[in-house]
Amino acid sequence: VLWLEDELVEWVTEILGRDFERQTRSVELEGKKIEEFLAARLTGLAVSPGALAAALRTTSVDRAHPSHWTADERRALARTILAASKPRVVAANKCDRAGAAQLAALEARISGIPAVATAADAELTLRRAARAGLVAYRPGDPTFSIPDPGRLSAAQAKALEALRAALVPWGGTGVQPALERLVFDRLHHIVVYPVEDETRWTDSRGRVLPDALLVPADTPARAVAYRVHTDLGDHFVRAVDGRTHRAIAADQPLAANAVVRIVARK
């Protein structure tokens, strides 16, 4: 994990360092902002202006004289840019062969990056068994049940019980929690549910909560309309909250787990 983190830092450092002194002297002479230069340099990495500004605030560099930055300062900035722009979660795999002490030791060494104990092989096994109807399991469940033990061979029953015992200390395979921690806690996304009937929470075919959209927190109603269909965004009038039945304005951010109907001009 630490090796990969260092490799990423070196990669960003190398991008920053290309002809750095000559080009930053031009930035200084022309009175340009270092933020603009860095944003252009890192375009391919999709670093947001906010993340770049946060990295510069927390890194001890002379923003007025970037041509004087040392290699170590550029490396420190690269590490901070990665932390600010690319939130990460470590999926500590094969937790069924490890202990809590090992996970704690890993978290101590990768301070600032959450680690979630996972068992990917166990997750794959349970999903395949669920598709075959051998177990009742949904991703994220802490355990599983066996609806019809008579369908299992002795070897299958033994393997599943061993799997259950291995996962008990961890409360499941950890795969779904790792994904949710990354999406909701680190990337700060929420789920919203667009519907056509805000009373029954259905679409035109009567399906309940037919769609779920992952969007950044504070996404306004019109932006969600565009995610559903361009015409809904172009002709947006208002959204209607499926819980309170109140109108939601175009620029009003939606709450997590909001159920909304989009009203548009025809």
N, C-alpha and C positions, 0 to 999 in steps of 0.2 A: 504494500500500500504506500509506504513512504517512498519507495523507488519510483512508483508511478507519479506520485505527487511532485517529486523533484524533476522528473522528466517533463512534466507539463510546464513547470516553472521555467526550465531551461529552454523549452520551445518558445514560450512567450518572450523570454529574455532575448532570444536570438532574433525574433521579429522586431522587437524594440530597437535592438542594437545595430541594425543594418544602416551603415553610413550615418550613424546617430549624431556624432559630433559636428560634422559639416552641416547637416540639415538643421540641427537645433541652433547653430550659430546664425543661420538665415532667419530662423524664427525670432531670435533675440533682436537681430538688426532691423527686422521689419515690424517689430512690435506686435507680433501675433501672439495669441494665447496658446500656451503649451497644451491645453485641453483639446484644442482643435487639431493640433499636429498629431497628438496621440490617438485621437478618434479616427483620423484618416489612416494612420499607420495600422490600427487594429480593426479596420473595417471588416475584414474577413472573419473575425472572431465574434462579431455581433455583440460587442461590448456597448452597453447603453451609456448615454451621457451621465446618468445618475450614478451608475456603478463606477465609472471613470472618476467622477468628481469625489466620490466617497473614498476611492483608493488614494487619490492625491492628498486628501485631507488627513488620512491616517498614516501616510508614509513620510518620513523625515527627509524631504528633498527640497532643494532650492528651486522653486517653480519659476523664479525670474531668470535663472541661469542654468537651464537644462544641459547646455553643452559642457558644464562642469561636473555633471553626474558621473560617478564612478561606476564600474561594472557591478559592484556589489549593491549600489543604490538602485541601479536598473533592475537587478535581480529581485531586490526587496519589493520594488514597485510591481514587478510582474507577479510575484506571489500574492500581493494584496489585490491586484486586479482580478486574478483568478478567484480569490475568495469572495470578492464583491460581485462578480459577474457570472460565475459558474457555480452555484450552490451544489454541493455534493453530499451524498450519503454513502457510506461504505456498507455494502452487503457482506457481512462476515459469514461466508458460506461454510458449510459442513459443521454447523453448530452441534449436530448430533454426535460429533466426535470430539467436541471441546467442552470446556466448562466455563462457568461464569467468570472465574478468575482470569481466564485467557481473554475474554471479551473486555473485561475491565482494563487489562494491561494494554490491549490494542487501543482502546479509547484514550488512555493516558498518553500514548505515543503520537496519536493523530489529533491532538487537542484542537477543537474548533470544527471538526468534521464528525457528525454523528455516525455511530456504528450500530447496525441492527443485526442481531444474530439470525441467520437464515439457513435453510436446508433445501436447496434447489432440487436435488434429486428426490427428496421426499415430496415436495410440491408437485413435481412432474408425475410421480407415481400415483399420488392421490387424484390428480386431475384425470389421468388415464383410467384409473379404477372407477372414478365417478362417471365418466363417459360410458364405461362398460356396464354401469349399473351395479357394480359390486359394492360400492360404498356410497354413503350420503355425505357429500363434502362440497363446500363452497370456498373459494379462495378467501383466506382471512379467518376461517373458522379455527378455533383453538384445538379442535379434535374432529373426529369423524365417527360415524356409526356404520354398522353393517346390517342393512335391511333384511338380507336373506343369507344367513351363515351357511345354509345348505348348498349354495352355489359355489362356495369356495372349496378348493382342494386343501388338504392338510397343510401343504407347503405355503399356499397363499395366506391361509389363516394365521399361520405362525409368523410369516413375514409382516403382515399388517399389525399384529399385536406387538411385535418388536419395534415397528415404526411408531406406533402409538406411545409406547413406553419411552422411546428416545425423545419424543417431542414434548412430553408432559412438562419437563422442567422449563421449557421455553415458551409454553403456551401456544404452540403451533409452529408452522414452518418459517414464519417471519417474512416470507416473500411479499405478501400483500401489505403488511405494515411498513416494510421498507419502501415500497412504491408510494404508499400514502404519505409517509413522512417526507419524502422528497417532493412530491407534488403539492401537498397542502402546507407543510411547515417550512420547507426550504424555498420552493418556487412561489409560494403564496398564491396558489390558485384556489378557486372555489368551483362548486358544481351548481349549475342552474338548469331548470327543467322547462323548456318552452312547450306550451300546449295550445290547442285550439279552443278548448272549453275550460275556462278557469274555475267552473263550479265542479265539474266531474273530473277534471285533470286528465282529459283525454284528447286524442287527435280526432280527425274526421272519421276514422274507422273504428272509434270506440276503444282504442288501446290506451291503457292507463300509463301515464308518464312514459311516453314512447321514446323520448330522447333525453339524453343528459349531456350537457356541454361543459367542458372544462375551460374556464376563462380566468384571467388574472383577477385578483381581488380588486374591487372598486371599478370593475367594468360597467359602463353605463348601459342603460336599456337599449338605446339605438344600436350600439356595437353588437349586442346579443342578437338583435333583429337582423343585422348583416350576416351574422354567423348562420342564421337559419336560411335566409335567402336574400339576395341582393335587392330584389324588389321591395321586400319588407323594410329594409333599411332606407331605401330611396324614398319610400312613400310613408314613412313612419309617422303616426299620429300620437300614440301613447302605448304604454304597456299597462296591463292590469294584473295586480297581485292576486294570485290564486288563493291566498289565505285570508287577506283582509278585504279583497275586492276593491281596493283603492287604486286610483290611477297613478302611474309612474311616469315621470317626465323623461324626455329623451336623454338628458344628461345626468339623470339620477343613478348612482351606482346601485347595483343589485346586491342583495344580501346572499350569503352562502345558503344553498339549498332552496333558493327562491323558485317558486312555480309561477310562470308568467305567460299571459296571452299577449301577443303583439297585435295591435290594432293599426291597420294601414289604410291609406286612401286607395280606392279602386280605380 
